[in-house]
Structure formats: structure tokens, C-alpha cells
């Protein structure tokens, strides 16, 4: 008990405890802020990974479209409803998807 009382009277111990309390709770970079920063970093890393894979898919598709004429024609017909002369296009719309 006496050792604890002596420890509480020690000015270096009190200054250390005050410093720790300040750094953990009141500083601009406190523990809660650090947790928020880490969660944001993890979220951004997941987004980076997603966009990296999407870029790889787009690059692969671009390479396919620039080298293969049949795939270019299929792409133009499906996405932009392009057609040849003397052709008719019928667009079939799923009513279930349209209502959502």
C-alpha cells in the first residue's frame, strides 16, 4: 500500500500517466481516430483491388475488340443497337426487370 502511495506521489509517474491519457483520448490522433483511419484505408484498398480487376477486364475486352472483327460487330450490335442495311432490329424487354 505504501509503495502505491509513493508511486502516486512521484511526479514522473503522474506526468507519464497524464501524457498517456492525453495521447489516447484527447490528442488529434487519438485511438478512435486511428481506428477510423484504418477502416478507411481498408475500404480504399478494397476499392483499389476492385478497380484494378475492372481495368484488367476492360483492357482485355479492348484488345479483343481491336483484333477481332466479329467481336467488334457483336459488341456494336448488342450495346449500341447498330445494324446492317436492310435489317430490322427487335428489342425484347423483360417486363419483370423493367418493373424493378
HELIX and SHEET records of a PDB file:
HELIX    1   1 UNK A    2  UNK A    9  1                                   8    
HELIX    2   2 UNK A   11  UNK A   21  1                                  11    
HELIX    3   3 UNK A   22  UNK A   26  3                                   5    
HELIX    4   4 UNK A   31  UNK A   67  1                                  37    
HELIX    5   5 UNK A   69  UNK A   80  1                                  12    
HELIX    6   6 UNK A   95  UNK A   99  1                                   5    
END                                                                             
